[in-house]
Amino acid sequence: MPNPTLIARRDTLNLRIKPEDRGLIDRAARLTGKTKTEFVLQAARRAAEDALLDQTLFLAGAEAFEAFRARLDEPPRPNERLRRSLQTPAPWE
């Protein structure tokens, strides 16, 4: 018998959804090999994280901020990955 303290509690989220949206989600979930629940939760979690990260505030003192800006203004240091990237044609070309 499983230990009840190891079983994760789950809540239910009910959504009203248009049939065409449901069909789109169903097709995408099948295509990615996920259940509808897995697909929707993954997409919702990603959107929630993005929304929260967009609201993150970084505080820096004047000296640290000026050092940060100076680094941004520096030209990129040459390296093989950068050189290859700049020589590789864009996929749309």
C-alpha distances in whole Angstrom, upper triangle without the diagonal:
4,7,9,12,11,11,15,17,19,23,25,28,30,34,37,38,41,41,42,40,37,39,40,36,35,37,36,33,33,36,34,31,28,27,29,26,26,30,31,29,30,34,33,32,35,37,36,36,39,40,39,41,44,44,44,47,48,50,53,56,59,60,56,57,60,59,56,59,61,58,58,62,62,62,59,60,60,58,57,54,56,59,57,56,59,61,58,59,57,55,57,60
4,6,9,7,8,11,14,16,20,22,25,28,31,34,36,39,39,40,38,35,37,37,33,32,35,34,30,31,33,31,28,26,25,27,24,23,27,28,25,27,30,30,28,31,34,32,32,36,37,36,37,40,40,40,43,44,47,49,52,56,56,52,53,56,55,52,55,57,55,54,58,58,59,56,56,57,54,54,51,53,56,54,52,56,57,55,56,54,52,54,57
4,5,5,7,11,13,16,19,22,26,28,32,35,37,40,40,42,39,36,38,39,35,34,37,35,32,33,35,33,30,28,26,28,25,25,28,29,26,27,31,30,28,31,33,31,31,35,36,34,36,39,39,38,41,42,45,47,50,54,54,51,51,55,53,51,54,56,53,53,57,57,58,55,55,56,54,54,51,53,56,54,53,56,58,55,57,54,53,55,58
4,5,5,9,10,13,16,19,23,26,29,32,34,38,38,40,37,34,37,37,33,33,36,34,31,32,35,32,30,27,25,27,23,23,27,27,24,26,29,28,26,29,32,29,30,33,34,32,34,38,37,37,40,41,43,46,49,52,53,50,50,54,53,50,53,55,53,52,56,57,57,55,56,57,54,54,51,53,56,55,53,56,58,55,57,54,52,54,58
4,6,8,9,13,16,20,23,26,29,33,35,38,39,40,37,35,37,37,34,33,36,35,31,33,35,32,30,27,26,27,24,23,27,27,24,25,28,27,25,28,30,28,28,31,32,30,32,35,35,34,37,38,40,43,46,49,50,46,47,51,49,47,50,52,50,50,53,54,55,52,53,54,52,52,49,51,54,53,51,54,56,54,55,53,51,53,57
4,6,9,12,16,19,22,25,28,32,33,37,37,38,35,33,35,35,31,31,33,32,28,30,32,29,27,24,23,25,22,21,24,25,21,23,26,25,23,26,28,26,26,30,31,29,31,34,34,33,36,37,39,42,45,48,49,45,46,49,48,45,48,51,48,48,51,52,53,50,50,52,49,49,46,48,51,50,48,51,53,51,52,50,48,50,54
4,6,9,13,16,19,22,25,29,30,33,34,35,32,30,32,32,28,28,31,29,26,27,30,27,25,22,21,22,19,18,22,22,19,21,24,23,21,24,27,25,25,29,29,28,30,33,33,33,36,37,40,42,46,49,50,46,47,50,49,46,49,51,49,48,52,52,53,50,51,52,50,49,46,48,51,50,48,51,53,50,51,49,47,49,52
4,6,10,13,16,19,22,26,27,31,31,33,30,27,30,30,26,26,29,27,24,26,28,25,24,20,19,20,16,16,19,19,16,18,21,19,18,21,23,21,21,25,26,24,26,29,29,29,32,34,37,39,43,46,47,43,43,47,46,43,46,48,46,45,49,49,50,48,49,50,48,47,44,46,49,47,45,48,50,48,49,46,45,46,50
4,7,10,13,17,20,23,25,29,30,31,28,26,29,29,25,26,29,27,24,26,29,26,25,21,19,19,16,16,20,19,16,18,21,19,18,21,23,20,21,25,25,24,26,29,29,29,32,34,37,40,43,46,47,44,44,48,47,44,46,49,47,46,50,51,51,49,50,52,50,49,46,47,51,49,47,50,52,50,50,47,46,47,51
4,7,10,13,16,20,22,25,26,28,25,22,25,26,22,22,25,24,21,23,26,24,22,19,16,16,13,14,17,15,13,15,18,16,15,19,20,18,20,23,23,22,25,27,27,28,31,33,36,39,43,46,47,44,43,47,46,43,45,48,46,45,48,50,50,48,49,51,49,48,45,46,49,48,45,48,50,48,48,45,43,45,48
4,7,10,13,17,19,23,24,26,23,21,24,24,21,22,25,24,21,24,26,24,23,20,17,16,12,14,17,15,12,16,17,15,15,19,19,17,19,22,22,22,24,26,26,27,31,33,36,39,43,46,47,44,43,47,47,43,45,48,46,45,48,50,50,48,50,51,50,50,46,47,50,49,46,49,51,48,48,45,44,45,48
4,6,10,13,16,19,20,22,20,18,21,22,18,19,22,22,19,22,25,23,22,19,16,14,11,13,15,13,12,15,17,14,15,19,19,17,20,23,22,22,25,27,27,28,32,35,38,41,44,47,49,46,45,48,48,45,46,49,47,46,49,51,51,49,51,52,50,50,47,47,51,49,46,49,51,48,48,45,43,43,47
4,7,10,12,16,18,20,17,15,19,19,16,17,21,20,18,21,23,22,22,18,15,13,10,13,14,11,10,14,14,12,13,17,16,15,18,20,19,20,23,24,25,27,30,33,36,39,43,45,47,44,43,46,46,43,44,47,46,44,47,49,49,47,49,50,49,49,45,45,49,47,44,47,49,46,46,42,40,41,45
4,7,10,13,15,17,15,13,17,18,15,16,20,20,18,21,23,23,22,19,16,13,11,15,15,12,12,16,16,13,16,19,18,17,21,22,21,23,26,27,27,29,32,36,39,42,46,48,50,47,45,49,49,45,46,50,48,46,49,51,51,49,51,52,51,51,47,47,50,49,46,48,50,47,46,43,41,41,45
4,6,10,12,14,11,10,14,15,13,14,18,18,17,20,22,22,22,19,16,13,12,15,14,11,12,16,15,12,16,18,16,17,20,21,20,22,25,25,26,28,32,35,38,42,45,47,49,46,44,48,48,44,45,48,47,44,47,49,49,48,50,51,50,49,46,46,49,47,44,46,48,45,44,41,39,38,42
4,7,10,12,10,10,13,15,13,15,18,18,18,21,23,23,24,21,18,15,14,18,17,13,15,18,17,15,19,21,19,19,23,23,22,24,27,27,28,31,34,37,40,44,47,49,51,48,46,50,50,46,47,50,49,46,49,51,51,49,52,53,52,51,47,47,50,49,45,47,49,46,45,41,39,39,42
4,6,8,6,6,10,11,10,12,15,15,16,18,20,21,22,19,17,13,14,17,15,12,15,17,15,15,18,20,18,19,23,23,22,25,27,27,28,31,34,37,41,44,47,49,51,48,46,49,49,46,46,49,48,45,48,49,49,48,50,51,50,49,45,45,48,46,43,45,46,43,42,38,36,36,39
4,5,5,6,9,10,11,12,14,16,16,18,20,21,22,21,19,15,17,19,17,15,18,20,18,17,21,22,20,22,25,25,24,27,29,29,30,33,36,40,43,46,49,51,53,50,48,51,51,47,47,51,49,46,48,50,50,48,51,52,50,50,46,46,48,46,43,45,46,43,41,38,35,35,38
4,5,5,6,9,10,10,12,14,15,16,18,20,21,19,17,14,16,19,17,15,19,20,19,19,22,23,22,24,27,27,27,30,32,31,33,36,39,42,45,49,52,54,55,52,50,53,53,49,50,53,51,48,50,52,51,50,52,52,51,50,46,46,49,46,43,45,46,43,41,38,35,34,38
4,5,5,6,9,10,11,12,14,15,17,18,20,19,18,14,17,19,16,15,19,20,18,18,22,22,21,23,26,26,26,29,30,30,32,35,38,41,44,47,51,52,54,51,48,51,51,47,47,50,48,45,48,50,49,47,49,50,48,47,44,44,46,43,40,42,43,40,38,35,32,31,34
4,5,5,6,9,10,11,12,14,15,17,18,17,15,12,14,16,13,12,15,16,14,15,18,18,17,19,22,22,22,25,27,26,28,31,34,37,41,44,47,49,50,47,45,48,48,44,44,47,45,42,45,47,46,44,47,47,46,45,41,41,43,41,38,40,41,38,37,33,30,30,34
4,5,5,6,9,10,10,12,14,15,16,15,13,9,12,14,12,11,14,16,14,15,18,19,18,20,23,23,23,26,28,28,30,32,36,39,42,45,49,51,52,49,47,50,50,46,46,49,47,44,47,49,48,46,48,49,47,46,42,43,45,43,40,42,43,40,38,35,32,32,36
4,5,5,6,9,10,11,12,14,15,14,13,10,14,15,13,13,16,17,16,17,21,21,20,23,25,25,26,29,30,30,32,35,38,41,44,47,51,52,54,51,49,51,51,47,48,50,48,45,48,49,48,46,48,48,47,46,42,42,44,42,39,41,42,39,37,34,31,30,34
4,5,5,6,9,10,11,12,14,14,13,11,14,15,11,11,15,15,13,15,18,18,18,21,23,22,23,26,27,27,30,32,36,38,42,44,48,49,51,47,45,48,48,44,44,47,45,42,44,46,45,43,45,45,43,42,38,39,41,38,35,37,38,35,33,30,27,27,31
4,5,5,6,9,10,11,12,11,10,7,10,11,8,8,11,12,10,12,15,16,15,18,20,20,21,24,25,26,28,30,34,36,40,42,46,48,49,46,44,46,46,42,43,46,43,41,44,45,44,42,44,44,42,41,37,38,40,38,35,37,39,35,34,31,28,28,32
4,6,5,6,9,10,11,9,8,6,10,11,9,10,13,14,13,15,18,18,19,21,23,23,25,27,28,29,31,33,37,39,43,46,49,51,52,49,47,50,49,46,46,49,46,44,47,48,47,44,46,46,44,43,39,40,42,40,37,40,40,37,36,33,30,30,34
4,5,5,6,9,10,10,10,9,13,13,10,12,15,15,14,17,19,19,20,23,24,24,26,28,29,30,32,34,38,40,44,46,50,51,52,49,47,50,49,45,46,48,46,43,46,47,45,43,45,45,43,41,37,38,40,37,35,37,38,34,33,30,27,27,31
4,5,5,6,9,9,10,9,12,11,8,10,13,12,11,14,16,16,17,20,21,21,23,25,26,26,29,31,34,36,40,42,46,48,49,45,44,46,45,42,42,45,42,39,42,43,42,39,41,41,39,38,34,35,37,34,32,34,35,31,30,27,24,25,29
4,5,5,6,5,6,6,9,8,6,8,11,11,11,13,15,15,17,19,20,21,23,25,26,27,29,31,34,36,40,43,46,48,49,45,44,47,46,42,43,45,43,41,43,44,43,41,42,42,40,39,35,36,38,36,33,36,37,34,33,30,27,28,32
4,5,5,6,7,8,11,11,9,12,15,14,14,17,19,19,20,23,24,25,27,29,29,30,33,34,38,40,44,46,50,51,52,49,47,50,49,45,46,48,45,43,46,47,46,43,44,44,42,40,36,38,40,37,34,37,38,34,34,31,28,29,32
4,6,8,10,11,14,13,10,13,16,15,15,18,19,19,20,23,24,24,26,28,29,30,33,34,37,39,43,45,48,50,51,47,46,48,47,43,44,46,43,41,44,44,43,40,41,41,39,37,33,34,36,33,31,34,34,31,30,27,24,25,28
4,6,9,10,12,10,8,12,14,12,12,16,17,16,18,21,21,21,24,26,26,27,30,31,35,36,40,42,46,47,48,44,43,45,44,40,42,44,41,39,41,42,41,38,39,39,36,35,31,32,35,32,29,32,33,30,29,27,24,25,29
4,7,10,12,10,9,13,14,13,14,17,18,18,20,22,23,24,26,28,28,30,32,33,37,38,42,44,48,50,50,46,45,48,47,43,44,46,43,41,44,45,44,41,42,41,39,37,34,35,37,34,33,36,36,33,33,30,27,29,32
4,6,8,6,6,9,11,10,12,14,15,16,18,20,20,22,24,25,26,28,30,31,35,36,40,42,46,48,49,45,44,47,46,42,43,46,43,41,44,45,44,41,42,42,40,38,35,36,39,36,34,37,38,34,34,32,29,30,34
4,5,5,6,9,10,11,12,14,15,17,18,20,21,23,24,26,27,29,31,32,35,37,41,44,47,50,50,47,46,49,48,44,45,48,45,43,46,47,46,44,45,45,43,42,38,39,42,39,37,40,41,38,38,35,32,33,37
4,6,5,6,8,10,11,12,14,15,16,18,20,21,22,24,26,27,29,30,34,36,40,43,46,48,50,46,45,48,47,43,45,47,45,43,46,47,46,44,45,46,44,42,39,40,42,40,37,40,41,38,38,35,32,33,36
4,5,5,6,8,10,10,12,14,15,16,18,20,21,22,24,25,27,28,32,34,38,41,44,47,48,44,43,46,46,42,43,46,44,42,45,46,46,43,45,46,44,43,39,40,43,41,38,41,42,39,39,36,34,35,38
4,6,5,6,9,10,10,12,14,15,16,18,20,21,22,24,26,27,31,32,36,39,42,45,46,42,41,44,43,40,41,44,41,39,43,43,43,40,42,42,40,39,36,37,40,37,35,38,39,36,36,34,31,33,36
4,6,5,6,9,10,11,12,14,16,17,18,20,21,23,25,26,30,32,35,38,42,44,45,41,40,43,42,39,40,42,40,38,41,42,41,39,40,41,39,38,34,35,38,35,33,36,37,34,34,31,28,29,33
4,5,5,6,8,10,10,12,14,15,16,18,20,21,23,24,28,31,34,37,41,43,44,41,39,42,42,38,39,42,40,37,41,42,42,39,41,42,40,40,36,36,39,37,34,37,39,36,35,32,30,31,34
4,5,5,6,8,10,10,12,14,15,16,18,20,21,22,26,28,32,35,38,41,42,39,37,41,40,36,38,41,38,36,40,41,41,39,40,41,39,39,35,36,39,37,35,37,39,36,36,33,31,32,36
4,6,5,6,9,10,11,12,14,15,16,18,20,21,25,27,30,33,37,39,40,36,35,38,37,34,35,38,35,33,37,38,38,35,37,38,36,35,32,32,35,34,31,34,36,33,33,30,28,29,33
4,5,5,6,9,10,11,12,14,15,16,19,20,24,26,30,32,36,38,39,36,34,37,37,33,34,37,35,32,35,37,37,34,36,37,36,35,31,32,35,33,30,32,34,32,31,28,26,27,31
4,5,5,6,9,10,10,12,14,15,17,19,22,25,28,31,35,37,39,35,34,37,37,33,34,37,35,33,36,38,38,36,38,39,38,38,34,34,37,36,33,35,37,35,34,31,30,30,34
4,5,5,6,9,10,11,12,14,16,17,20,23,26,29,33,35,36,33,32,35,34,31,32,35,33,31,35,36,36,34,36,37,36,36,32,33,36,35,32,34,36,34,34,31,30,31,34
4,5,5,6,9,10,10,12,14,15,19,21,25,27,31,33,34,31,29,32,32,28,30,32,30,28,31,33,33,31,33,34,32,32,29,29,32,31,28,30,33,30,31,27,26,27,31
4,5,5,6,9,10,10,13,15,18,21,24,27,31,33,34,31,29,32,32,28,29,32,30,28,31,33,33,31,34,35,34,34,31,30,34,33,29,31,34,32,31,28,27,28,31
4,5,5,6,9,10,11,13,16,19,22,26,29,31,33,30,28,32,32,28,29,32,31,29,32,34,34,33,35,37,36,36,32,32,36,35,32,34,36,34,34,31,30,31,34
4,5,5,6,8,10,11,14,16,20,23,27,29,30,27,26,29,29,25,26,29,28,26,29,31,31,30,32,33,32,33,29,29,33,32,29,31,34,32,33,30,29,30,33
4,5,5,6,9,10,14,16,19,22,26,28,29,26,24,27,27,23,24,27,26,23,27,28,29,27,30,31,31,31,28,27,31,30,27,29,32,30,30,27,27,27,31
4,6,5,7,9,13,15,19,22,26,27,29,26,24,27,28,24,25,29,27,25,28,30,31,30,32,34,34,35,31,30,34,33,30,32,35,33,33,30,29,30,33
4,5,5,7,10,13,16,20,23,25,27,24,23,26,26,23,24,28,26,24,28,30,31,30,32,34,34,35,31,31,35,34,31,33,36,35,35,32,32,32,36
4,5,5,9,11,14,17,21,23,24,21,20,23,23,20,21,24,23,21,24,26,27,26,28,31,30,31,28,27,31,31,28,30,33,32,32,29,29,30,33
4,6,9,11,15,17,21,22,24,21,19,22,23,19,20,23,22,20,23,25,27,26,29,31,31,32,29,28,31,31,28,29,32,31,31,28,29,29,32
4,6,10,13,16,19,21,23,21,19,22,23,20,21,24,24,22,25,27,29,28,31,33,33,35,32,31,34,35,31,32,36,35,35,32,33,33,36
4,7,10,13,17,19,21,18,16,20,20,17,19,22,21,20,23,25,27,26,29,31,31,33,30,29,33,33,30,32,35,34,35,32,33,34,36
4,6,10,13,15,18,15,13,17,18,15,17,20,20,19,22,24,26,26,28,31,32,34,31,30,34,34,32,33,36,36,37,34,35,36,38
4,7,10,13,14,11,10,14,15,12,14,17,17,16,19,21,24,24,26,29,29,32,29,28,32,33,30,31,35,35,36,34,35,36,38
4,7,10,12,10,9,13,14,12,14,17,17,17,20,22,25,25,27,30,31,34,32,30,34,35,33,34,37,38,39,37,38,39,41
4,7,8,6,6,9,10,9,11,14,15,15,18,20,23,23,25,29,30,32,31,29,33,35,32,33,37,37,39,37,39,40,41
4,6,5,6,9,10,11,12,14,16,17,18,20,24,25,26,30,31,34,33,31,35,37,35,35,39,40,41,39,42,43,44
4,6,5,6,9,10,10,12,14,15,16,19,22,24,25,29,31,34,33,31,34,36,34,34,38,39,40,39,41,42,43
4,5,5,6,9,10,11,13,14,15,17,21,22,23,27,29,32,31,29,32,35,33,33,37,38,40,39,41,42,43
4,5,5,6,9,10,11,12,14,16,19,20,21,25,26,30,28,27,30,32,31,31,34,36,37,36,38,40,41
4,5,5,6,9,10,11,12,14,18,19,21,25,26,29,28,26,29,31,29,29,33,34,35,34,36,37,38
4,5,5,6,9,10,10,12,16,18,20,23,25,29,28,26,28,31,29,29,32,34,35,34,37,38,38
4,5,5,6,9,10,11,14,16,17,21,23,26,25,23,26,29,27,27,31,32,34,33,36,37,38
4,5,5,6,9,10,13,14,16,20,21,24,23,21,24,27,25,25,28,30,31,30,33,34,35
4,5,5,6,9,12,14,16,20,22,25,24,21,24,27,24,24,28,29,30,29,32,33,33
4,5,5,6,10,12,14,18,20,23,23,20,23,26,24,23,27,29,30,30,33,34,34
4,5,5,9,9,11,15,17,20,19,17,20,23,21,21,24,26,28,27,30,31,32
4,6,8,9,12,15,17,20,19,16,19,22,19,19,23,24,26,25,27,28,29
4,6,9,12,15,18,21,20,17,19,22,20,19,23,25,26,25,28,29,29
4,6,8,12,15,18,18,15,17,20,19,18,21,23,25,25,28,29,29
4,6,9,12,15,15,12,14,17,16,14,18,20,22,22,25,26,26
4,6,9,12,12,9,11,14,13,12,15,17,20,20,23,25,24
4,6,10,11,9,10,13,13,13,16,18,21,22,25,27,26
4,7,9,7,7,10,11,11,13,15,18,20,23,25,24
4,6,5,6,9,10,11,12,14,18,19,22,25,24
4,5,5,6,8,10,11,12,16,18,20,23,22
4,5,5,6,9,10,11,14,15,17,20,20
4,5,5,6,9,10,13,14,17,19,19
4,5,5,6,9,12,14,17,19,18
4,5,5,6,10,12,14,17,16
4,5,5,8,9,12,15,14
4,6,8,9,13,15,14
4,6,9,12,14,13
4,6,9,12,10
4,6,8,7
4,5,5
4,6
4
